[in-house]
């Protein structure tokens, strides 16, 4: 049974139905109250969920004060499409008040003229902050960080820090800690707001600051940053340059985006798709992108077909082999996919490496043998009853065991080999795996059939 739709799914479905009805009837004014009541993230999801022709109409009704944050939430393709249709003055207004880390991502999609105007409108300090963030790869800690941080010195009292914060009046978003730095700007530790408001105000910062958390380096990959946040339950973390100087901080909202993007990347690339692809992209563009993946799959399918062709004489004499062939290939493909998925997840989480791969391989081989024997016996009995041939039942049972073993080896070996070659295992692992399991399965099944069924 399928799972019941959640209240969020029902609400989204109702919004889409309301939107379609309003657009079809031409009463678009009815949409304005709904759009004004939605959070920019909800507006972004709505924009991604409507065809391109309707998207421009809906976008024209979105309040201008929500343009900036909405553009940050939509995927890259939809963002580029919306930006292309916007006036430069509206785009410039959308960037006002945008956090530096978000602006660094957003500005790359802007027309050159608007980019120059944005930089010209910024004060020197913010322009330097933006240029600093943009100097790092977007998938690194430096590219994720926001340099809007509050720093304190270790030799001042908590009372002085409290008065300083009251004088500031406001705190950066998601601020739960202050960063302690030396007079040279080197990171020393953190002072939580909880300690600031609960401990004796006459105590020095150096007495109560936390020094356990190791700062993130600017070149740390985004995936490792996300793992650090998950493992340590962090809300924010300091980022330092190679000399140990504090250059910014990363907050949980940025890490949530990384985790979501990683999940989408894994799902989409396994099917040969771009995680930023617009659901309603033009037909020609979608067809062109998918044609490459289909072509690669066709090449591998021909390899499997070539193996089958080697046993043409056998198949012409024993038709039952042709009937049962898909079972052998399918069972191997499923078993291999399970191991492959486990490996890809383990590699991405850092649980699996070359040092412990052998242990995992032994475990997967044992699982493959057990499942191969179990389901081989089941399929063997069915084949014997179906075709009245005990030898045929034994052949398919043995072939299933062989293919399960081959699938386990391939499921472990393919991701490790691709990692060694700096290729994302999620990108092409499934295609390679399917080819290997098909070749092994067909070779084992038809080869055994040739040996024992032909006169």
C-alpha positions, 0 to 999 in steps of 0.5 A: 500500500502507498503511504498516505499523503502528508498535510504538506503534500495536500496543502501543496496540491491544493495551492497548485489546483487553486493556481491553475483554476485562477490562471485558466479563468483569468482571475489572477488577482486572486493569487496575490493574497495567497502569494503574499501569505507564503514564505519565499521557500514555499513560493519557490516550490510553487514556481518549480511546480508549474510549467514555464508558460505559467511560471512567468505569470506567477512570478509577476505577482510575487511581491518584490520584497520576496524576490531575492529570497525566492530566487535563492530557493529555486533551482539553478535552471529556474533561477536563470530563467527568471533572472533573464526576464527581470529588469536590471533595477528589480534585480539590483533591488533583490540583492539588497540585504542579502547575506554575503554567503547567499549573495556570493552564490547569487551574483554568479547568475547575474548579468555582468552589468547588474554584477558591476552595479551590485559591487558599486552599490556596496561599501568597501568592507562588504565588497571585500567580504564578498570577494573573499567568499567568492575566492573559494570554491562554492563546494568548500567551507570557504564558499559556504561561510558568512564572514558576518561574525562577532569576535571577542578577546580572551582577556576581557570580562563577560560584563564587557562582552555583554555591554558590547552586544547591547551597544550593537543592538542586533546579532547576525542570524543564527548566532549562538556563539561568539568567537574568541580570537587573539590580537592577531585574529587567530581563532582560540575558542568559542563563548556560548551565549548561554554562558554569557548570560548565566555565569558571573559577569566578572569572569574573564572570557579565557576562563569560560570559553570552549576550546574543544571544537576544532575550527573548519579550514577554508578548503574543507569540502562541503560534504565533510563540513556537513558531516562535522555538523551532523556528528557534533550537532553544531549550529554554527562553526568557525572557519579559519585560513591556513594561518589559523586566522578566523575568516568567517563562520558556517551556520546550520541553514547552509549545511541543510542546503548542502545535505539536501543538494548531496541527496538530490545529486545522488538520486539524480545522477544515478539516473543520468540527470542533473540535480538542478534540472527544471522539471518543466524544461523544454522538451528538446533540452531534456531529450538532448541531456538524456540522449547521452545517457541512453547512448551509453546504456545502449553501448553496454546493452550491446555487450550483453547482447553479444554474449547472448549471441555466442549461444545462438545455437543453444537457444535455438535448441533449448527454448526454455533457456530464453524464457528463463534468461531474464530471471538470472539477469534481474536477480543479479542486477537487484543484488548488485544494486543493493551492494552498490547503494550500500557502498556509495552511501558508505563512501559518502559518509566516510564509513568505507575506504580501501582499508576496510573494503576487504572485510565488507567484500567478505560479508557481501560475498557471504550474503550473496551466497546465502541469497543465491542458494535460497532463491536459486533453490526456489527458482530451480524448483519452479523451473523443474515443475514448469518445464519438467526438466530437473537438470534445467532447474539445477542449471538456473539455480547454479547460475543464480548463485554465480551471478549473485557472487559476481554482483557482490564483487562488482557492487563493492569493486566498481565504487572503489575503482571509480573513487580511485579514478576520481569519478563519482560512483553515483554517476555511472556505477549503475550502468557498469554494474548492470552490464557486468551482472548481465554478462556474468548471468548470461554467460553462466546460465547459457554456458551451463545450458550448452554443457549439460542440455545439448546432446 
